[in-house]
Amino acid sequence: MSGAGAGGRDVGHLPSPLRGGWPERSGGSGGGRDSVASPPTTPTPFPSPKGGGESGAATPGPDTLKQRALAAVSEVCDPEIPVLTIADLGVLRGVEAVDGRVEVTITPTYSGCPAMNMMALEIELALARAGISDATIRTVLHPAWTTDWMSEEGRRKLRDYGIAPPSPASGRRALFGREVVACPRCGSEDTERLAEFGSTSCKALWRCRSCREPFDYFKCH
Amino acid sequence: MVQVDPFPVRFAPAGDDKADAATVTTPTNSPLALYALRRADDALILGHRLSEWCGHAPMLEEEMALANIGLDLIGQARSLYQYAAELRADGSDEDKLAYLRDAPAYRNLLLVELPNGDFARTILRVFFYSAFADPFWQAMMRSADERLAAIAAKSEKESAYHLRHSAEWVIRLGDGTEESHRRAQEAVDYLWPYTGEMFEADASDRELIAAGIAVDPESLRDAWAKTVSDVLAEATLVQPAAGWMQSGGRSGRHSEHLGHLLAEMQFLQRAYPGATW
């Protein structure tokens, strides 16, 4: 949108329903649902791969199995943003071991994100490498994923990788308000949006006016 | 057993067409299944229409935008079809519902099946639909049905983004050049009679509305009208007078366009029954 972007109109002038604050909405992104209002915390940090004291066990107990599964799954990365693990991203919602079986729970970032299938496959492979074959991968929609679940470590890794991390507070105000996005290369806040949709569902394309570099912005969601 | 894929792509074995046909022409077996199916059909058909722009959009960034919006909608459709298939409990699944139903078994709005037309009409349609979908999913987050509420919480954020993006384009086109204004106004006039169907509720819907499961579309009319009139005014476009509205998609009476769309979308499964990746 090089031409239209330069001459494009920004959202500041849009009528109020589009800038934010639908009157009937209360309680932020959680709406009126109690369980939505208190999303689980990001499932990090995970225990280290070697908990110790398990080598002699013929049949690993639930704790050690869970620890092994956690360690294996926490290594899995987003196929599109390989510096982020699925735990950094907030996609990994839980790992449980019950009766010798492992259940991994994940939640999609965007409804149609095609990377989800790949992540599920990578989880299965990581578990197989750790010797765990009896596992189920469950996808849940509730509570809905938000960029607020991205860990601080994840934000730092994103910035180092050249992608501007999402604004910390998600919700309608951030979605429609005037966003300040710092350039991940030079740190300048003198930046502009080139395109609202980028190379993946979760990114938009921005440009830094100071260093002139274009960069991906991980959209606040 | 390890489940490799949370959304496995499975089709009936080849030669089982008859059983499938019987399955997928059954329109519904409960008000809730029909409700989920109708919303799934809306999202799938509009998502497919937007995917038709792939390789044809006026600029690369907008090509990515339309494809991304389409992807969101198809993702929403999958969640809704999965739910509808579970409720039907008739052996259908998301793929059978999408690929093995003929036009009369589809329950989408007429608005979403119309051909894309030019870029202005494409954008105006996303705008009219999103201006409804955004408050619709917001309200649905409070549904007594947990599954619908969960799907709504995901969809709402996506619809809000679609609304913002399309609204910006409506303003840019309407308040742009003479040609873009003319095309945008023609799109508004063409699409307007198809916007009324979004606010319909039949006896099946009203049963769910009374139970706190479905959203009463009438309660969204003011929010929709305000968004539309504000944006059209900003875009210097004239809002048509209220008048006669098209109807029929919700009960399976479609325009000729849906059959052509399905012929393309369903080609692979119809030509090679049971094909998998």
HADDOCK unambig.tbl for C-alpha pairs under 7 A between the chains (distance, minus, plus):
assign (segid A and resid 1 and name CA) (segid B and resid 59 and name CA) 6.71 0.50 0.50
assign (segid A and resid 1 and name CA) (segid B and resid 61 and name CA) 5.64 0.50 0.50
assign (segid A and resid 15 and name CA) (segid B and resid 230 and name CA) 6.11 0.50 0.50
assign (segid A and resid 15 and name CA) (segid B and resid 231 and name CA) 6.93 0.50 0.50
assign (segid A and resid 17 and name CA) (segid B and resid 227 and name CA) 6.57 0.50 0.50
assign (segid A and resid 18 and name CA) (segid B and resid 164 and name CA) 6.41 0.50 0.50
assign (segid A and resid 31 and name CA) (segid B and resid 141 and name CA) 6.84 0.50 0.50
assign (segid A and resid 32 and name CA) (segid B and resid 142 and name CA) 6.18 0.50 0.50
assign (segid A and resid 33 and name CA) (segid B and resid 142 and name CA) 6.43 0.50 0.50
assign (segid A and resid 110 and name CA) (segid B and resid 72 and name CA) 6.72 0.50 0.50
assign (segid A and resid 111 and name CA) (segid B and resid 72 and name CA) 5.57 0.50 0.50
assign (segid A and resid 111 and name CA) (segid B and resid 75 and name CA) 4.34 0.50 0.50
assign (segid A and resid 111 and name CA) (segid B and resid 76 and name CA) 5.53 0.50 0.50
assign (segid A and resid 111 and name CA) (segid B and resid 154 and name CA) 6.78 0.50 0.50
assign (segid A and resid 112 and name CA) (segid B and resid 71 and name CA) 5.19 0.50 0.50
assign (segid A and resid 112 and name CA) (segid B and resid 72 and name CA) 4.77 0.50 0.50
assign (segid A and resid 112 and name CA) (segid B and resid 74 and name CA) 6.19 0.50 0.50
assign (segid A and resid 112 and name CA) (segid B and resid 75 and name CA) 3.60 0.50 0.50
assign (segid A and resid 112 and name CA) (segid B and resid 76 and name CA) 6.88 0.50 0.50
assign (segid A and resid 117 and name CA) (segid B and resid 5 and name CA) 5.90 0.50 0.50
assign (segid A and resid 117 and name CA) (segid B and resid 6 and name CA) 6.91 0.50 0.50
assign (segid A and resid 120 and name CA) (segid B and resid 4 and name CA) 6.39 0.50 0.50
assign (segid A and resid 120 and name CA) (segid B and resid 5 and name CA) 6.13 0.50 0.50
assign (segid A and resid 121 and name CA) (segid B and resid 4 and name CA) 5.36 0.50 0.50
assign (segid A and resid 121 and name CA) (segid B and resid 5 and name CA) 6.49 0.50 0.50
assign (segid A and resid 124 and name CA) (segid B and resid 2 and name CA) 6.94 0.50 0.50
assign (segid A and resid 124 and name CA) (segid B and resid 4 and name CA) 6.31 0.50 0.50
assign (segid A and resid 133 and name CA) (segid B and resid 1 and name CA) 6.94 0.50 0.50
assign (segid A and resid 133 and name CA) (segid B and resid 2 and name CA) 6.33 0.50 0.50
assign (segid A and resid 134 and name CA) (segid B and resid 1 and name CA) 5.43 0.50 0.50
assign (segid A and resid 134 and name CA) (segid B and resid 2 and name CA) 5.90 0.50 0.50
assign (segid A and resid 135 and name CA) (segid B and resid 1 and name CA) 6.46 0.50 0.50
assign (segid A and resid 135 and name CA) (segid B and resid 2 and name CA) 5.01 0.50 0.50
assign (segid A and resid 136 and name CA) (segid B and resid 2 and name CA) 5.50 0.50 0.50
assign (segid A and resid 136 and name CA) (segid B and resid 3 and name CA) 5.58 0.50 0.50
assign (segid A and resid 137 and name CA) (segid B and resid 3 and name CA) 6.13 0.50 0.50
assign (segid A and resid 137 and name CA) (segid B and resid 6 and name CA) 6.71 0.50 0.50
assign (segid A and resid 138 and name CA) (segid B and resid 6 and name CA) 6.63 0.50 0.50
assign (segid A and resid 139 and name CA) (segid B and resid 6 and name CA) 6.47 0.50 0.50
assign (segid A and resid 141 and name CA) (segid B and resid 150 and name CA) 5.72 0.50 0.50
assign (segid A and resid 141 and name CA) (segid B and resid 151 and name CA) 6.51 0.50 0.50
assign (segid A and resid 142 and name CA) (segid B and resid 150 and name CA) 5.02 0.50 0.50
assign (segid A and resid 143 and name CA) (segid B and resid 150 and name CA) 6.72 0.50 0.50
assign (segid A and resid 144 and name CA) (segid B and resid 150 and name CA) 6.92 0.50 0.50
assign (segid A and resid 144 and name CA) (segid B and resid 153 and name CA) 5.87 0.50 0.50
assign (segid A and resid 144 and name CA) (segid B and resid 154 and name CA) 5.44 0.50 0.50
assign (segid A and resid 195 and name CA) (segid B and resid 61 and name CA) 6.00 0.50 0.50
assign (segid A and resid 197 and name CA) (segid B and resid 64 and name CA) 6.23 0.50 0.50
assign (segid A and resid 197 and name CA) (segid B and resid 65 and name CA) 5.00 0.50 0.50
assign (segid A and resid 197 and name CA) (segid B and resid 68 and name CA) 6.90 0.50 0.50
assign (segid A and resid 198 and name CA) (segid B and resid 64 and name CA) 6.70 0.50 0.50
assign (segid A and resid 201 and name CA) (segid B and resid 68 and name CA) 6.14 0.50 0.50
assign (segid A and resid 221 and name CA) (segid B and resid 157 and name CA) 6.82 0.50 0.50
